[in-house]
């Protein structure tokens, strides 16, 4: 009667593609109970291909069914029925996803754990749906209302909707081909779950939704957190630790401090196991409990106070009244309590009893009940809680790294890092006066005589032996001033390896003074001989290098020093750092070459036979002035490189390490691990390269410095040719003037570039203009890279001579 009256009052528009069916409430509820559980009914049929419910009993494919509940209009009926359909479709889709995940092979423990946690939630939801209204007795009860049934299924729809969004299975009219794939990597999957939980907590979603997502995150991340812990030797697991193939990618919710500490701790663990396998930290970490999520306020407060007792235990075995054992078991061994029971205690019981099969579901119910409605003020957000959960892992990672650093810095000789760095400083950076003097004697010459080797006291030197058998017309050769004449005996450059081996065979060992009664020092000589040596860069066929011409300032760039650090120290003295030492070594050889060439010019210009520019007074004056300003430039550059660029940066670094070695048992505050020490070492070398204008980003200033050295070397070659009579004075005068003008202009450009670099940094300009007192705290303060350029500017142009040189020339 109601439907007839409603039809007369509000007539429907005729629709040829729809069929209207009127249902009584008991009939509707019977079918909806099947639909909400994901089963087919008399009204809807489940389509496994499209994963959706389809209408039943329609004659045509394009027809649709419109159900109307007795006493209700079509809008209310559609809204009531849609909730059951939505719940049933979401439940079946998620269960299908679980089956697909479990059917895959080689997906890893994290995906399996996620599938298990999701399946547990679905089983719990299905059980709640099955026990929900209406029951058989309630179908014909007069007090049962559609509103109470509708509200009962509200929370189920919310939870399933949240799970469907998590699994990318929600959307009206969505078909399986439109599904987005679940992340296959553990890191991406855990990040996805964590992000969804974070969004729901921030939007203050209902308690049961947050608790369900937290349960899934806890179960899915258990094995992954164990793997991460094992990678740094943390936790109670006995499987292989510190696997070098462990992924360097981590979930997005890991704190930045932990992301930085984990790779360092993994590398530190490998080194520590090799260096000291029985170290206490390697054994003590196995007694620590594994990292696991905790959510209750009690567990959070216990974690803050440092107590290791936690009450959260996911999927723990369910105890019954029969399990009255006085023996306490670890959680992983709790099931062994059955062997402590009296014989016959479990007669008539089955492993398929509800008390055993419903264990995961009961654990989920307990988890939801204990999950807090809000976090305590000490960890108010999920980010704070995440940091608190992962804090033990972070502390262990940092402790592992600092332990290795302390062990590394306490190595006894000959493996102590300080002595090796001092050795590299003395030889590869030419900071040893004895080695620098002997190397200069082997490679350079400041004599004013081109054939100085023939008149030297070394009667049996390689050069004198060659001159005895064959002697070339020396006047036809251009004199590479500054180089040892013996290196130029052959017609090719660079010299042959055998010649270099002859000249440099004893340079290193002779520079290291040894006392015959000092056994430790003699052992040190053997160590130096095995670690340090000279090497040659070979030119590839058809390729021309700057060192192919002995007249260039890079003539000795083919020669470098090679250092082989021992096994533990190659972490701090890496090949990249050694390449930086070698670049500085080549730069120092260039400076030494130019310096010796200027000393030779001094000897030639003060000689009276022959008297350079004896007939051209103006050229003679220009020569002397050029010699003076070039000598001033090179001398100031040499002092700056050794005293400021190298000693001002490397010595404070070595002093800090030496101070650390004197305070054994403490951890260096500046270096958290061995690799940060290596980074600091590399940073010091970068500062030295910057101070010497050798970085790739300093092409303008570095090119100006190189050109200035090249012009000085060209000046010395010109004086050498004039001194030997290869050219006449009138020919050399114009060349000298051109070199002089180019050098003045180039020095002006160099000073201008340096001044512009200093002006960009206000603190550098202030250091030039305002003197400040230095205290004890500045003793170990490094000069820096760009900061050192202000010292170079002061040395080269203290009175702004070069800054205004171009104006005076014009």
C-alpha positions as MATLAB code, in Angstrom:
seq = 'XXXXXXXXXXXXXXXXXXXXXXXXXXXXXXXXXXXXXXXXXXXXXXXXXXXXXXXXXXXXXXXXXXXXXXXXXXXXXXXXXXXXXXXXXXXXXXXXXXXXXXXXXXXXXXXXXXXXXXXXXXXXXXXXXXXXXXXXXXXXXXXXXXXXXXXXXXXXXXXXXXXXXXXXXXXXXXXXXXXXXXXXXXXXXXXXXXXXXXXXXXXXXXXXXXXXXXXXXXXXXXXXXXXXXXXXXXXXXXXXXXXXXXXXXXXXXXXXXXXXXXXXXXXXXXXXXXXXXXXXXXXXXXXXXXXXXXXXXXXXXXXXXXXXXXXXXXXXXXXXXXXXXXXXXXXXXXXXXXXXXXXXXXXXXXXXXXXXXXXXXXXXXXXXXXXXXXXXXXXXXXXXXXXXXXXXXXXXXXXXXXXXXXXXXXXXXXXXXXXXXXXXXXXXXXXXXXXXXXXXXXXXXXXXXXXXXXXXXXXXXXXXXXXXXXXXXXXXXXXXXXXXXXXXXXXXXXXXXXXXXXXXXXXXXXXXXXXXXXXXXXXXXXXXXXXXXXXXXXXXXXXXXXXXXXXXXXXXXXXXXXXXXXXXXXXXXXXXXXXXXXXXXXXXXXXXXXXXXXXXXXXXXXXXXXXXXXXXXXXXXXXXXXXXXXXXXXXXXXXXXXXXXXXXXXXXXXXXXXXXXXXXXXXXXXXXXXXXXXXXXXXXXXXXXXXXXXXXXXXXXXXXXXXXXXXXXXXXXXXXXXXXXXXXXXXXXXXXXXXXXXXXXXXXXXXXXXXXXXXXXXXXXXXXXXXXXXXXXXXXXXXXXXXXXXXXXXXXXXXXXXXXXXXXXX';
ca = [
       0.000    0.000    0.000;
       2.864    2.396    0.844;
       4.624    1.625   -2.401;
       1.416    2.128   -4.384;
       0.736    5.457   -2.686;
       4.354    6.529   -3.221;
       4.184    5.552   -6.857;
       1.003    7.604   -7.344;
       2.371   10.655   -5.515;
       5.829   10.641   -7.090;
       5.581    8.811  -10.420;
       8.899    7.637  -11.870;
      10.075    8.452  -15.311;
       9.814    5.491  -17.589;
      13.226    3.843  -18.118;
      13.365    1.000  -20.591;
      16.839   -0.049  -19.416;
      16.009   -0.657  -15.743;
      13.902   -3.112  -13.783;
      12.388   -2.122  -10.457;
      12.093   -4.817   -7.815;
      10.397   -4.357   -4.438;
      11.844   -6.229   -1.467;
      10.686   -6.945    2.032;
      13.132   -6.176    4.826;
      13.731   -9.837    5.883;
      14.333  -10.877    2.289;
      16.675   -7.987    1.712;
      18.673   -8.609    4.887;
      19.120  -12.304    4.096;
      20.671  -11.457    0.759;
      22.697   -8.519    2.099;
      24.207  -10.749    4.775;
      25.642  -12.921    2.021;
      26.723   -9.919   -0.018;
      28.532   -8.236    2.862;
      30.575  -11.421    3.377;
      31.540  -11.388   -0.280;
      29.304  -14.234   -1.415;
      26.809  -14.377   -4.245;
      23.102  -14.096   -3.321;
      19.732  -14.084   -5.072;
      20.216  -10.398   -5.842;
      23.913  -10.039   -6.699;
      26.499  -12.361   -8.184;
      30.261  -12.071   -7.675;
      32.251  -11.722  -10.887;
      35.850  -12.931  -10.249;
      37.088  -11.416  -13.518;
      35.891   -7.871  -12.892;
      36.033   -8.332   -9.098;
      32.650   -6.728   -8.513;
      29.024   -7.697   -7.782;
      26.659   -7.892  -10.762;
      22.868   -7.902  -10.855;
      21.119  -11.266  -11.239;
      18.084  -12.175  -13.349;
      18.343   -9.529  -16.075;
      17.342  -10.613  -19.576;
      19.436   -8.064  -21.416;
      23.049   -7.096  -20.906;
      22.430   -3.375  -20.810;
      19.645   -3.669  -18.262;
      20.134   -2.696  -14.629;
      18.257   -3.554  -11.488;
      16.729   -0.996   -9.142;
      15.861   -2.369   -5.705;
      13.317   -0.631   -3.501;
      12.789   -1.576    0.131;
       9.210   -1.702    1.289;
       8.311    1.454    3.117;
      11.358    3.343    1.714;
      11.946    5.358   -1.365;
      14.512    4.540   -4.028;
      17.179    6.946   -2.740;
      17.173    5.536    0.784;
      17.103    1.985   -0.545;
      20.060    2.578   -2.852;
      22.085    4.215   -0.093;
      21.362    1.368    2.328;
      22.242   -1.377   -0.141;
      25.391    0.313   -1.457;
      27.161   -0.033    1.890;
      26.784   -3.817    1.858;
      27.976   -4.020   -1.726;
      30.944   -1.780   -1.004;
      31.984   -3.841    2.018;
      31.619   -7.130    0.146;
      33.589   -5.936   -2.886;
      36.396   -4.497   -0.760;
      36.619   -7.680    1.287;
      36.829   -9.953   -1.761;
      39.314   -7.702   -3.568;
      41.653   -7.603   -0.575;
      41.394  -11.367   -0.056;
      42.233  -11.868   -3.729;
      45.248   -9.610   -3.271;
      46.437  -11.700   -0.307;
      46.168  -14.867   -2.392;
      48.124  -13.259   -5.223;
      50.875  -12.096   -2.885;
      51.209  -15.513   -1.282;
      51.334  -17.240   -4.648;
      54.370  -15.271   -5.781;
      57.865  -16.632   -5.393;
      60.946  -14.828   -4.120;
      59.062  -11.834   -2.781;
      60.887  -11.667    0.522;
      59.809  -11.835    4.154;
      58.461   -8.281    4.262;
      55.841   -8.916    1.574;
      54.905  -12.205    3.236;
      54.574  -10.469    6.590;
      52.416   -7.772    5.015;
      50.177  -10.400    3.419;
      49.863  -12.207    6.756;
      49.040   -9.022    8.674;
      46.491   -7.995    6.043;
      44.972  -11.491    6.071;
      44.670  -11.353    9.858;
      42.786   -8.062    9.609;
      40.474   -9.483    6.934;
      39.789  -12.596    9.011;
      38.945  -10.416   11.987;
      36.662   -8.221    9.873;
      34.971  -11.226    8.308;
      34.357  -12.730   11.714;
      32.858   -9.490   12.949;
      30.660   -9.290    9.853;
      29.507  -12.871   10.244;
      28.539  -12.388   13.875;
      26.870   -9.062   13.216;
      23.173   -8.363   12.731;
      20.858   -9.584   11.600;
      20.865  -13.126   12.958;
      18.154  -15.654   12.138;
      16.291  -14.727   15.303;
      16.521  -11.006   14.561;
      15.154  -11.155   11.030;
      11.532  -11.129   12.151;
      11.986   -9.216   15.407;
       9.880   -6.134   15.660;
      12.495   -4.039   17.472;
      15.181   -4.431   14.784;
      15.573   -1.286   12.688;
      17.468   -0.650    9.485;
      19.248    2.258   11.138;
      20.924    0.101   13.791;
      22.075   -2.377   11.146;
      23.282    0.406    8.895;
      25.372    1.966   11.701;
      26.812   -1.375   12.764;
      28.490   -1.832    9.415;
      29.742    1.759    9.325;
      33.094    1.054   11.023;
      33.643   -2.012    8.845;
      33.190    0.101    5.749;
      35.658    2.689    7.098;
      38.339    0.115    7.861;
      37.932   -1.673    4.534;
      37.958    1.641    2.708;
      41.253    2.573    4.418;
      42.756   -0.821    3.592;
      41.578   -0.555   -0.013;
      43.260    2.831   -0.386;
      46.406    1.378    1.125;
      46.367   -1.523   -1.334;
      45.294    0.695   -4.266;
      42.043   -1.203   -4.710;
      39.487    1.538   -4.134;
      37.572    3.349   -6.827;
      34.089    3.339   -8.321;
      33.987    1.261  -11.468;
      37.608    0.181  -10.955;
      38.572   -3.013  -12.764;
      41.615   -5.260  -12.129;
      43.415   -3.879  -15.160;
      43.294   -0.420  -13.547;
      44.868   -1.555  -10.268;
      48.189   -0.030   -9.295;
      50.838   -2.544   -8.338;
      51.798   -3.005   -4.723;
      55.447   -1.910   -4.189;
      57.715   -4.911   -4.465;
      60.614   -3.529   -2.445;
      60.389   -3.654    1.367;
      61.464   -0.027    1.667;
      58.710    1.293   -0.625;
      56.037   -0.917    0.929;
      56.852    0.079    4.487;
      57.036    3.723    3.459;
      53.574    3.409    1.890;
      52.079    1.884    5.048;
      53.759    4.444    7.287;
      52.581    7.360    5.143;
      48.982    6.117    5.211;
      49.112    5.702    8.982;
      50.626    9.168    9.345;
      47.863   10.708    7.225;
      45.120    9.001    9.223;
      46.647   10.028   12.555;
      47.056   13.620   11.430;
      43.473   13.742   10.126;
      42.233   12.206   13.419;
      40.646    9.172   11.834;
      38.667    6.770   14.049;
      40.607    4.731   16.565;
      40.016    1.350   14.937;
      41.411    2.559   11.588;
      44.629    3.869   13.135;
      45.026    0.727   15.224;
      44.508   -1.577   12.222;
      47.078    0.286   10.110;
      49.522    0.331   13.027;
      49.058   -3.438   13.393;
      49.885   -3.952    9.713;
      52.948   -1.687    9.957;
      54.155   -3.545   13.046;
      53.766   -6.978   11.497;
      55.120   -6.070    8.067;
      58.233   -4.294    9.338;
      59.360   -6.898   11.880;
      61.634   -8.870    9.561;
      62.886   -5.796    7.755;
      63.912   -4.120   11.006;
      65.704   -7.320   11.976;
      67.560   -7.277    8.659;
      68.591   -3.659    9.136;
      69.689   -4.440   12.692;
      71.680   -7.452   11.530;
      73.427   -5.307    8.922;
      75.071   -3.363   11.762;
      75.433   -6.292   14.185;
      72.508   -5.341   16.420;
      69.923   -7.659   17.931;
      69.646  -11.250   19.089;
      69.585  -12.928   15.673;
      72.493  -15.210   14.845;
      72.285  -14.950   11.077;
      74.966  -13.342    8.961;
      75.546   -9.768    9.999;
      76.815   -6.808    8.113;
      76.034   -8.132    4.625;
      77.855   -5.827    2.217;
      75.147   -6.408   -0.396;
      72.456   -4.940    1.836;
      70.456   -2.277    0.088;
      71.532    1.290    0.701;
      67.920    2.433    0.305;
      65.784    2.763    3.382;
      62.149    3.652    4.129;
      61.300    7.320    4.046;
      60.304    7.376    7.709;
      63.841    6.588    8.867;
      65.296    9.710   10.535;
      68.044   11.494    8.630;
      70.544   10.812   11.414;
      69.899    7.088   11.064;
      70.137    7.234    7.264;
      73.562    8.837    7.592;
      74.735    6.488   10.339;
      73.681    3.108    8.881;
      75.975    2.965    5.800;
      78.905    4.128    7.917;
      78.111    1.586   10.630;
      77.886   -1.249    8.087;
      81.321   -0.421    6.688;
      82.676    0.069   10.213;
      81.351   -3.353   11.224;
      83.225   -5.054    8.394;
      86.467   -3.317    9.363;
      85.982   -3.979   13.080;
      85.433   -7.699   12.495;
      88.692   -7.860   10.575;
      90.625   -5.694   13.027;
      89.334   -7.195   16.298;
      86.847  -10.081   15.954;
      86.533  -10.539   19.720;
      85.662   -6.925   20.484;
      83.059   -6.661   23.281;
      80.675   -4.586   21.169;
      80.392   -7.457   18.675;
      79.363   -9.872   21.412;
      77.346   -7.547   23.612;
      75.031   -6.434   20.793;
      73.674   -9.980   20.421;
      72.139   -9.803   23.883;
      70.083   -6.761   22.946;
      66.434   -7.150   22.019;
      65.378   -6.660   18.416;
      63.924   -3.390   17.206;
      60.135   -3.496   17.257;
      57.294   -1.012   17.238;
      55.571   -0.073   20.468;
      52.443    2.025   20.785;
      51.136    2.106   24.347;
      51.926    4.965   26.680;
      53.655    2.586   29.094;
      56.011    1.322   26.409;
      56.729    4.848   25.191;
      57.579    6.054   28.699;
      59.727    2.957   29.264;
      61.656    3.696   26.061;
      62.203    7.314   27.098;
      63.451    6.348   30.564;
      65.774    3.722   29.115;
      63.970    0.623   30.378;
      64.023   -2.336   27.996;
      60.788   -3.850   29.293;
      57.988   -3.538   26.761;
      54.530   -5.002   26.870;
      53.778   -4.991   23.146;
      54.175   -8.430   21.593;
      52.536   -8.891   18.187;
      51.142  -12.321   17.363;
      52.286  -13.750   20.685;
      51.041  -17.222   21.602;
      47.733  -17.170   23.458;
      47.991  -18.613   26.937;
      45.266  -20.770   28.352;
      44.456  -21.748   31.868;
      46.359  -24.978   31.398;
      49.605  -23.157   30.750;
      50.625  -22.766   34.369;
      54.381  -23.030   34.071;
      56.802  -21.385   36.413;
      59.526  -21.235   33.742;
      59.868  -17.994   31.836;
      60.537  -18.354   28.113;
      61.725  -15.921   25.536;
      58.920  -14.803   23.179;
      60.382  -16.834   20.314;
      60.394  -19.987   22.495;
      57.087  -19.482   24.287;
      55.417  -22.416   22.542;
      57.804  -24.839   24.262;
      55.780  -24.387   27.470;
      53.730  -27.390   26.333;
      56.517  -29.716   27.426;
      56.181  -28.449   31.017;
      52.541  -29.565   31.365;
      51.387  -32.610   33.254;
      50.885  -35.775   31.147;
      47.331  -35.982   29.858;
      46.585  -32.311   30.493;
      45.553  -31.753   26.881;
      43.601  -34.948   26.309;
      40.635  -34.280   24.052;
      42.176  -31.099   22.698;
      43.015  -30.509   19.046;
      45.385  -28.143   17.340;
      42.380  -27.010   15.303;
      40.537  -25.747   18.363;
      39.519  -22.129   18.319;
      41.920  -21.259   21.122;
      44.798  -22.043   18.753;
      43.454  -21.167   15.306;
      42.162  -17.773   16.409;
      45.460  -16.709   17.933;
      46.332  -14.030   15.342;
      42.789  -12.636   15.455;
      42.830  -12.425   19.226;
      46.221  -10.742   19.069;
      44.743   -8.165   16.686;
      41.788   -7.555   19.006;
      44.125   -7.090   21.951;
      46.288   -4.748   19.888;
      43.285   -2.606   18.922;
      42.118   -2.460   22.551;
      45.556   -1.425   23.826;
      46.229    1.045   21.032;
      46.026    4.579   22.492;
      43.567    7.127   21.228;
      46.409    9.674   21.287;
      50.119    9.555   21.914;
      51.587   10.963   25.141;
      53.013   14.498   25.123;
      56.569   13.177   25.219;
      56.052   11.693   21.724;
      52.990   13.475   20.364;
      53.354   12.562   16.674;
      54.163    9.482   14.654;
      57.479   11.026   13.625;
      58.515   11.396   17.272;
      57.447    7.839   17.999;
      59.365    6.537   14.972;
      62.533    8.245   16.160;
      62.027    6.770   19.611;
      61.519    3.250   18.235;
      64.661    3.455   16.097;
      66.744    5.227   18.738;
      68.504    2.045   20.014;
      69.558    1.233   16.474;
      70.917    4.757   16.000;
      72.822    4.603   19.289;
      74.339    1.254   18.361;
      75.325    2.481   14.892;
      77.054    5.577   16.263;
      78.719    3.559   19.037;
      80.008    1.068   16.489;
      81.467    3.845   14.358;
      83.110    5.666   17.254;
      84.490    2.382   18.590;
      86.193    1.673   15.295;
      87.538    5.239   15.206;
      89.028    4.879   18.700;
      90.549    1.538   17.751;
      91.812    2.980   14.487;
      93.550    5.928   16.123;
      95.124    3.693   18.765;
      96.905    1.381   16.312;
     100.519    0.761   17.322;
     103.468    1.465   15.006;
     103.972    0.900   12.152;
     100.208    1.227   11.576;
      99.624    4.487   13.445;
      97.900    6.969   11.153;
      99.787    9.982   12.430;
     103.243    8.741   11.445;
     102.030    7.762    7.974;
     100.482   11.173    7.381;
     103.691   12.793    8.600;
     105.606   10.630    6.147;
     103.379   11.664    3.241;
     103.651   15.291    4.313;
     107.462   15.119    4.363;
     107.892   13.458    0.978;
     104.877   13.965   -1.269;
     104.512   17.597   -0.171;
     108.303   18.185    0.053;
     108.055   19.420    3.635;
     111.243   17.568    4.610;
     114.212   19.929    4.023;
     116.582   16.987    3.593;
     114.420   15.288    0.965;
     113.749   18.553   -0.846;
     117.456   19.298   -0.987;
     118.363   15.859   -2.343;
     115.504   15.844   -4.846;
     116.552   19.286   -6.082;
     120.113   18.073   -6.514;
     118.902   15.147   -8.628;
     116.431   17.011  -10.860;
     117.447   20.671  -10.889;
     120.475   22.871  -11.266;
     121.079   26.529  -10.482;
     124.458   26.644  -12.167;
     125.211   29.236  -14.807;
     127.077   26.675  -16.901;
     125.052   24.588  -19.353;
     127.521   21.703  -19.188;
     127.928   21.841  -15.445;
     127.867   18.084  -15.124;
     131.086   17.751  -17.119;
     132.955   19.892  -14.615;
     131.263   18.573  -11.472;
     132.925   16.493   -8.840;
     130.811   13.441   -9.793;
     133.420   11.900  -12.059;
     131.452    8.696  -12.485;
     127.997   10.186  -12.941;
     125.813    9.026  -15.789;
     126.188   12.328  -17.610;
     129.990   12.362  -17.397;
     130.216    8.815  -18.711;
     128.096    9.723  -21.725;
     130.111   12.887  -22.428;
     133.245   10.780  -22.458;
     132.003    8.643  -25.340;
     129.995   11.043  -27.419;
     129.830   14.807  -27.174;
     127.335   17.003  -28.998;
     127.686   20.629  -29.939;
     126.039   22.169  -26.867;
     125.739   25.547  -28.539;
     123.101   24.135  -30.913;
     120.779   23.129  -28.092;
     118.308   25.387  -26.340;
     119.162   25.375  -22.675;
     116.290   24.198  -20.439;
     117.425   26.400  -17.581;
     116.814   25.013  -14.126;
     116.886   21.321  -15.060;
     119.827   19.105  -14.233;
     122.031   18.884  -17.359;
     122.317   15.124  -16.976;
     118.581   14.779  -17.655;
     119.093   16.406  -21.066;
     121.825   14.136  -22.382;
     119.513   12.113  -24.594;
     117.706   13.625  -27.548;
     114.245   12.738  -26.161;
     112.115   14.133  -23.367;
     110.974   12.897  -20.916;
     114.142   11.036  -20.008;
     114.132    7.253  -20.076;
     113.049    5.289  -17.021;
     116.528    3.874  -16.535;
     118.014    7.361  -16.354;
     115.471    8.479  -13.798;
     116.039    5.344  -11.760;
     119.769    6.132  -11.739;
     119.268    9.726  -10.588;
     116.547    9.039   -8.009;
     117.721    5.652   -6.733;
     118.843    6.892   -3.304;
     117.003   10.206   -2.922;
     114.326    8.888   -0.558;
     116.461    6.693    1.671;
     119.415    9.108    1.865;
     117.112   11.854    3.089;
     116.035    9.717    6.049;
     118.877    9.809    8.538;
     119.367    6.493   10.300;
     121.375    5.750   13.406;
     123.114    2.403   13.215;
     122.158    1.638   16.826;
     118.500    2.604   16.411;
     116.720   -0.607   15.382;
     113.270    0.999   15.344;
     114.474    3.672   12.949;
     116.042    1.068   10.684;
     112.719   -0.766   10.596;
     111.123    2.512    9.686;
     113.475    2.824    6.701;
     112.340   -0.573    5.447;
     108.734    0.530    5.819;
     109.442    3.703    3.812;
     111.204    1.727    1.122;
     108.210   -0.581    0.735;
     105.562    2.139    0.799;
     107.072    5.115   -1.015;
     108.638    5.478   -4.448;
     108.755    7.408   -7.702;
     106.650    6.576  -10.753;
     106.314    7.869  -14.304;
     103.214    8.707  -16.307;
     103.584    7.258  -19.776;
     102.363    9.199  -22.778;
      99.862    7.370  -24.939;
     100.706    6.874  -28.611;
      99.829    9.865  -30.754;
      99.030   12.035  -27.757;
     101.115   15.069  -26.841;
     101.393   16.302  -23.261;
     102.713   19.523  -21.778;
     105.655   17.643  -20.266;
     106.883   16.633  -23.732;
     108.884   19.883  -23.962;
     111.609   20.519  -21.353;
     111.230   24.250  -21.868;
     107.700   24.242  -20.439;
     106.971   24.761  -16.805;
     105.146   21.383  -16.769;
     108.254   19.561  -18.017;
     108.400   17.351  -14.894;
     104.665   16.597  -14.617;
     105.366   13.084  -15.872;
     107.094   12.303  -12.567;
     105.062   11.623   -9.434;
     105.414    9.911   -6.086;
     103.536    6.713   -5.353;
     102.487    5.697   -1.848;
     100.997    2.355   -0.842;
      99.198    2.609    2.507;
      98.883   -0.564    4.607;
      95.599   -2.448    4.710;
      93.852   -0.672    7.619;
      94.965    2.828    6.662;
      93.676    2.747    3.085;
      90.328    3.872    4.508;
      91.784    7.254    5.471;
      94.465    7.437    2.768;
      92.294    6.655   -0.230;
      93.395    6.681   -3.907;
      91.394    9.870   -4.430;
      93.275   11.601   -1.616;
      96.609   10.328   -2.939;
      95.782   11.783   -6.356;
      95.390   15.170   -4.666;
      98.802   14.769   -3.039;
     100.251   13.970   -6.459;
      98.736   17.094   -8.019;
     100.346   19.218   -5.331;
     103.646   17.365   -5.806;
     103.646   18.243   -9.518;
     102.878   21.882   -8.673;
     105.789   21.979   -6.210;
     108.158   20.600   -8.841;
     107.146   23.430  -11.168;
     107.900   26.028   -8.521;
     111.242   24.419   -7.667;
     112.185   24.360  -11.347;
     111.452   28.068  -11.760;
     113.215   28.876   -8.495;
     116.414   27.105   -9.594;
     116.178   28.741  -13.005;
     116.095   32.194  -11.381;
     119.111   31.278   -9.264;
     120.917   30.394  -12.483;
     119.911   33.765  -13.984;
     121.370   35.469  -10.943;
     124.692   33.747  -11.558;
     124.647   34.563  -15.284;
     123.639   38.204  -14.828;
     126.389   38.843  -12.280;
     129.052   37.182  -14.384;
     131.566   39.458  -16.157;
     132.590   36.962  -18.813;
     130.434   37.116  -20.733;
     128.671   40.273  -19.560;
     124.957   40.039  -20.366;
     123.678   43.119  -22.239;
     127.046   44.827  -21.941;
     126.328   47.133  -24.903;
     122.618   47.920  -24.245;
     122.274   49.797  -20.971;
     118.469   50.094  -21.094;
     118.084   46.364  -21.759;
     120.548   45.649  -18.962;
     118.424   47.736  -16.599;
     115.240   45.989  -17.708;
     116.940   42.620  -17.211;
     117.913   43.436  -13.652;
     114.463   44.813  -12.854;
     112.751   41.808  -14.421;
     115.012   39.514  -12.424;
     114.182   41.346   -9.226;
     110.391   41.331   -9.604;
     110.419   37.717  -10.824;
     112.579   36.655   -7.881;
     110.283   38.505   -5.498;
     107.225   36.831   -7.033;
     108.651   33.293   -6.910;
     110.126   33.680   -3.424;
     106.849   34.956   -2.004;
     104.949   32.196   -3.801;
     107.237   29.485   -2.407;
     106.941   30.809    1.138;
     103.184   31.080    0.800;
     102.759   27.539   -0.544;
     104.882   25.906    2.156;
     104.038   28.070    5.170;
     100.402   28.979    4.539;
      98.782   26.682    1.990;
     100.342   23.407    3.169;
     101.504   23.931    6.745;
      98.587   26.230    7.577;
      96.053   23.541    6.669;
      97.718   20.166    7.135;
      99.587   20.856   10.368;
      96.437   21.729   12.387;
      94.821   18.542   11.093;
      97.818   16.456   12.165;
      98.017   18.261   15.502;
      94.416   17.326   16.276;
      95.136   13.694   15.502;
      98.258   13.763   17.653;
      96.275   15.281   20.505;
      93.692   12.509   20.139;
      96.391    9.854   20.347;
      97.582   11.379   23.612;
      94.089   11.129   25.118;
      93.417    7.424   24.772;
      90.030    6.168   25.802;
      88.184    9.222   24.555;
      86.390    9.826   21.296;
      87.347   12.694   19.065;
      84.530   15.212   19.063;
      85.177   16.369   15.500;
      85.076   12.923   13.881;
      82.202   10.556   14.469;
      83.766    7.675   12.552;
      86.709    6.648   10.421;
      85.007    7.732    7.223;
      84.333   11.234    8.521;
      88.046   11.343    9.333;
      88.770   10.395    5.727;
      86.360   13.104    4.547;
      88.126   15.615    6.783;
      91.471   14.499    5.317;
      90.083   14.921    1.811;
      88.687   18.317    2.787;
      92.122   19.434    3.984;
      93.627   18.437    0.660;
      90.864   20.311   -1.163;
      91.722   23.402    0.867;
      95.388   23.069   -0.077;
      94.474   22.693   -3.744;
      92.227   25.747   -3.475;
      94.939   27.755   -1.761;
      97.337   26.808   -4.583;
      94.761   27.730   -7.267;
      94.710   24.134   -8.563;
      90.975   23.418   -8.423;
      88.977   23.046  -11.626;
      86.757   25.956  -10.615;
      89.757   28.310  -10.449;
      90.719   28.225  -14.117;
      91.107   31.996  -14.434;
      93.276   32.532  -11.357;
      95.106   29.225  -11.801;
      95.778   30.003  -15.460;
      97.150   33.425  -14.559;
      99.486   31.882  -11.984;
     100.652   29.215  -14.416;
     101.255   31.824  -17.156;
     103.271   33.945  -14.757;
     105.522   31.007  -13.922;
     105.799   30.177  -17.630;
     106.851   33.755  -18.451;
     109.497   33.692  -15.732;
     110.806   30.420  -17.141;
     110.838   31.880  -20.676;
     112.812   34.814  -19.279;
     115.422   32.460  -17.804;
     115.688   30.534  -21.094;
     116.219   33.830  -22.950;
     118.991   34.859  -20.567;
     120.583   31.418  -20.919;
     120.626   31.635  -24.711;
     122.059   35.156  -24.548;
     124.659   34.066  -22.009;
     125.798   31.195  -24.238;
     125.868   33.418  -27.340;
     123.107   31.621  -29.229;
     121.449   34.981  -29.969;
     122.723   38.523  -30.221;
     121.913   41.294  -27.745;
     119.915   43.340  -30.238;
     117.766   40.274  -30.972;
     117.227   39.499  -27.302;
     116.308   43.089  -26.386;
     112.933   43.077  -28.145;
     112.108   39.610  -26.812;
     113.025   40.703  -23.304;
     110.787   43.745  -23.557;
     107.827   41.645  -24.751;
     108.319   39.153  -21.921;
     108.574   41.998  -19.419;
     105.342   43.614  -20.627;
     103.503   40.276  -20.668;
     104.697   39.446  -17.175;
     103.576   42.828  -15.798;
     100.161   42.499  -17.436;
      99.775   38.903  -16.300;
     100.699   39.745  -12.715;
      98.199   42.603  -12.783;
      95.503   40.187  -13.943;
      96.440   37.663  -11.262;
      96.302   40.250   -8.497;
      93.026   41.613   -9.853;
      91.440   38.143   -9.825;
      92.710   37.470   -6.309;
      91.455   40.845   -5.140;
      88.032   40.127   -6.635;
      87.903   36.761   -4.857;
      88.806   38.382   -1.560;
      86.275   41.180   -2.069;
      83.478   38.629   -2.535;
      84.012   37.494    1.031;
      83.630   40.349    3.489;
      85.420   38.440    6.231;
      88.488   38.003    4.009;
      88.638   41.714    3.220;
      88.206   42.490    6.928;
      91.134   40.223    7.769;
      93.278   42.275    5.399;
      92.262   45.634    6.792;
      91.658   44.988   10.521;
      94.409   43.132   12.399;
      93.223   40.832   15.184;
      95.028   39.135   18.009;
      95.406   35.361   18.030;
      94.844   33.331   21.151;
      95.457   29.793   22.249;
      92.228   28.665   20.595;
      93.628   29.677   17.185;
      96.649   27.387   17.484;
      94.923   24.472   15.732;
      92.759   26.575   13.447;
      93.352   25.826    9.784;
      93.915   28.673    7.365;
      91.409   27.296    4.856;
      91.298   27.240    1.095;
      89.681   30.413   -0.204;
      90.584   32.122    3.067;
      94.271   31.538    2.391;
      94.108   33.580   -0.811;
      94.106   36.764    1.252;
      97.576   35.791    2.499;
      98.720   35.223   -1.080;
      97.372   38.632   -2.082;
      99.279   40.298    0.766;
     102.523   38.549   -0.162;
     102.292   39.309   -3.874;
     100.981   42.861   -3.716;
     101.427   44.316   -0.265;
     101.827   47.900   -1.541;
      99.350   47.441   -4.438;
     102.264   47.639   -6.887;
     100.783   45.142   -9.339;
      97.264   46.427   -8.845;
      98.257   49.756  -10.425;
     100.997   48.406  -12.726;
      98.856   48.534  -15.859;
      98.005   52.205  -15.211;
     101.698   53.094  -14.784;
     102.580   51.223  -17.977;
      99.988   53.162  -19.971;
];
